[in-house]
Amino acid sequence: MSKRFSILLVVLTIVSGLIGGAITGRVLPHKSKVLTVEELRVVDKDGKVGAVMRVDELGGSVSVYDKDDRLSGVSMGVNKSGGVVLTSGKDVSIGAYMGVGGDGGTVSVFGKDIEIGATMCVDKFGGNVSVNARDGKSEAEMGVNKSGGVVNVRGKDSSDEVINELRATMQVTEHGDGVIGLWDKNGNLE
């Protein structure tokens, strides 16, 4: 083979490859309608995570991160009972939870230095609302049981150690009677 023929063959190969690639790209466009991954991370130009979409043993979840790679913002996913949404602020101890439980939904709001500030839920009897004190040692709740409406007020005992001791109740008994009960700080019924 002559040198001239070899050069011509190389040039012809390159040109044929370019033409073939251009024609294939137009005739057989590379469009994909499905992207299959176990986890998808969305990052900024510096590689910091902004959002993560993943699948685990319970199902799918989506989490949104702040600029410092902390999970603060919104997380959506599933638990054993159903869907869950968690929102939080820069201080992740502040936020709200909304989820599905065994007999209905739950919404909980929590704030700085308090585990749960207020909860509204639905159970097998109906709706319930619970409000907690910042120290976690007292609570008020209103809801229903199998007999009817219930209002309970709870507080700490005289030792200041036992929390959520029942202090007052107003409810309907299983016989349809109204009952009011009051307890002193030592747990004695008044």
Backbone torsions as a table, in degrees:
resi	resn	phi	psi	omega
1	MET	NA	136.1	179.7
2	SER	-81.7	159.7	179.9
3	LYS	-61.7	-39.7	-179.5
4	ARG	-63.6	-43.4	179.8
5	PHE	-66.0	-38.3	178.3
6	SER	-63.5	-43.3	178.1
7	ILE	-64.0	-43.4	179.3
8	LEU	-61.8	-40.0	179.2
9	LEU	-65.1	-42.3	177.8
10	VAL	-63.5	-46.1	179.7
11	VAL	-63.1	-44.0	179.7
12	LEU	-62.7	-38.4	178.2
13	THR	-64.6	-44.7	179.3
14	ILE	-63.6	-47.3	-179.9
15	VAL	-62.5	-42.9	179.4
16	SER	-61.7	-40.5	177.9
17	GLY	-63.7	-42.1	178.1
18	LEU	-64.6	-45.2	179.7
19	ILE	-65.3	-43.7	179.8
20	GLY	-62.5	-41.9	178.1
21	GLY	-64.9	-40.1	179.6
22	ALA	-66.9	-42.9	-179.5
23	ILE	-68.0	-43.3	-180.0
24	THR	-61.5	-40.5	178.9
25	GLY	-63.4	-30.7	179.2
26	ARG	-86.0	-39.1	-178.1
27	VAL	-77.0	-42.0	-179.5
28	LEU	-118.4	79.0	-177.3
29	PRO	-61.8	147.8	-178.1
30	HIS	-94.2	68.3	176.7
31	LYS	-105.9	131.4	178.2
32	SER	-117.2	130.9	178.5
33	LYS	-94.2	-12.1	-177.7
34	VAL	-131.5	131.6	173.6
35	LEU	-118.1	121.3	-176.2
36	THR	-111.9	117.0	177.8
37	VAL	-145.9	158.8	174.8
38	GLU	-84.6	-32.0	179.9
39	GLU	-145.6	137.3	177.9
40	LEU	-121.7	122.3	178.5
41	ARG	-110.5	128.3	174.8
42	VAL	-101.8	123.6	-176.3
43	VAL	-124.2	159.9	175.8
44	ASP	-86.4	-175.1	-176.1
45	LYS	-62.7	-21.0	179.1
46	ASP	-95.0	1.1	178.6
47	GLY	89.2	6.4	178.7
48	LYS	-77.7	136.8	-177.5
49	VAL	-69.9	130.3	175.7
50	GLY	-107.6	-34.4	-179.4
51	ALA	-155.7	150.4	177.3
52	VAL	-134.2	132.3	174.9
53	MET	-118.7	125.3	-175.6
54	ARG	-146.3	169.1	175.5
55	VAL	-124.0	133.6	175.1
56	ASP	-128.2	-166.2	-175.4
57	GLU	-65.7	-19.8	-179.8
58	LEU	-95.2	-20.4	-178.6
59	GLY	143.1	-152.3	-176.6
60	GLY	-94.8	156.7	175.2
61	SER	-148.4	154.5	176.1
62	VAL	-130.4	128.9	178.8
63	SER	-126.6	139.3	178.5
64	VAL	-115.0	131.2	-176.0
65	TYR	-108.2	156.1	175.7
66	ASP	-86.3	-178.1	-175.0
67	LYS	-65.4	-15.2	179.2
68	ASP	-100.5	20.0	-180.0
69	ASP	63.0	24.0	176.8
70	ARG	-99.6	142.4	177.1
71	LEU	-74.5	90.3	175.1
72	SER	-141.8	128.8	-173.4
73	GLY	140.4	-104.9	-175.7
74	VAL	-139.2	136.9	169.3
75	SER	-128.3	134.7	176.7
76	MET	-127.6	139.0	178.9
77	GLY	-171.7	-155.5	-179.5
78	VAL	-132.7	150.6	169.5
79	ASN	-120.0	-168.8	-176.1
80	LYS	-64.9	-21.7	-177.0
81	SER	-98.0	-21.5	-178.1
82	GLY	154.1	-150.0	-175.2
83	GLY	-76.1	150.2	-179.7
84	VAL	-138.2	137.9	172.2
85	VAL	-128.4	129.0	178.8
86	LEU	-124.9	127.0	175.3
87	THR	-119.5	146.3	178.5
88	SER	-151.0	163.7	178.5
89	GLY	-98.3	-168.3	177.8
90	LYS	-54.7	-43.7	173.1
91	ASP	-87.9	106.6	-171.5
92	VAL	-65.2	-3.8	175.4
93	SER	-80.5	-3.2	178.6
94	ILE	-111.6	127.1	179.3
95	GLY	169.6	-159.7	-178.5
96	ALA	-147.7	151.6	179.3
97	TYR	-126.4	135.7	173.8
98	MET	-132.9	126.0	-178.3
99	GLY	-152.7	178.0	-179.8
100	VAL	-113.1	130.5	178.3
101	GLY	-111.2	-167.1	-176.5
102	GLY	-57.8	-42.9	-175.9
103	ASP	-114.4	1.4	-179.3
104	GLY	168.3	-162.0	-176.8
105	GLY	-96.6	160.8	178.4
106	THR	-136.2	137.4	171.6
107	VAL	-125.9	124.2	178.1
108	SER	-125.2	140.3	178.2
109	VAL	-119.9	131.7	-180.0
110	PHE	-131.1	153.1	-176.6
111	GLY	-130.9	-179.8	-177.9
112	LYS	-58.2	129.9	177.4
113	ASP	63.0	23.3	174.6
114	ILE	-141.7	130.2	-174.9
115	GLU	-64.6	-58.9	176.1
116	ILE	-134.6	124.7	-180.0
117	GLY	-86.1	-41.0	-179.9
118	ALA	-155.0	146.0	178.3
119	THR	-136.4	137.7	172.6
120	MET	-124.9	127.0	-177.7
121	CYS	-145.1	168.4	175.1
122	VAL	-122.4	128.0	175.0
123	ASP	-119.9	-165.8	-174.7
124	LYS	-65.4	-16.7	179.8
125	PHE	-97.5	-23.1	-177.9
126	GLY	144.5	-151.7	-175.7
127	GLY	-86.7	150.8	177.3
128	ASN	-140.5	143.8	175.3
129	VAL	-127.5	133.0	179.9
130	SER	-131.6	134.2	178.8
131	VAL	-124.9	129.6	-177.7
132	ASN	-109.3	147.3	173.8
133	ALA	-76.0	158.3	-178.7
134	ARG	-57.8	-36.2	-179.1
135	ASP	-79.8	-4.8	178.5
136	GLY	74.0	6.1	-175.4
137	LYS	-102.2	7.3	175.0
138	SER	-150.3	158.3	-174.0
139	GLU	-157.6	150.3	170.5
140	ALA	-127.0	138.6	180.0
141	GLU	-140.0	147.2	178.3
142	MET	-137.6	133.4	-179.7
143	GLY	-173.8	-154.0	-179.9
144	VAL	-133.3	150.1	170.7
145	ASN	-122.2	-168.6	-175.5
146	LYS	-64.6	-17.7	-178.6
147	SER	-97.8	-25.2	-177.7
148	GLY	153.3	-151.6	-175.5
149	GLY	-73.2	150.1	-179.8
150	VAL	-141.1	136.7	169.3
151	VAL	-128.2	123.7	178.8
152	ASN	-124.1	140.6	173.5
153	VAL	-121.8	127.6	-177.2
154	ARG	-120.3	156.6	178.2
155	GLY	-158.0	-177.0	180.0
156	LYS	-81.8	159.6	178.5
157	ASP	-88.7	-177.1	-176.1
158	SER	-66.2	-23.5	179.0
159	SER	-81.5	-9.6	-179.1
160	ASP	66.3	16.5	-179.3
161	GLU	-109.9	-43.0	-179.5
162	VAL	-79.6	127.2	-178.4
163	ILE	-105.4	160.4	175.8
164	ASN	58.1	37.0	171.8
165	GLU	-72.9	134.6	180.0
166	LEU	-65.8	126.0	-179.8
167	ARG	-111.2	-33.6	179.1
168	ALA	-151.3	145.7	176.4
169	THR	-144.5	149.0	172.5
170	MET	-140.5	121.1	-176.3
171	GLN	-158.1	172.6	177.1
172	VAL	-103.1	131.3	-179.9
173	THR	-79.6	173.1	178.8
174	GLU	-65.5	-17.2	178.2
175	HIS	-92.7	0.1	179.1
176	GLY	90.9	5.1	179.5
177	ASP	-85.6	146.4	173.8
178	GLY	-83.6	138.3	-178.4
179	VAL	-131.9	139.4	172.5
180	ILE	-126.0	130.0	178.5
181	GLY	-128.8	139.4	177.5
182	LEU	-130.2	136.9	178.9
183	TRP	-124.1	144.8	176.6
184	ASP	-84.4	-179.4	-175.5
185	LYS	-66.1	-15.1	177.0
186	ASN	-94.3	2.3	179.0
187	GLY	85.8	12.2	179.2
188	ASN	-86.9	133.3	178.5
189	LEU	-70.6	128.6	-179.8
190	GLU	-95.2	NA	NA
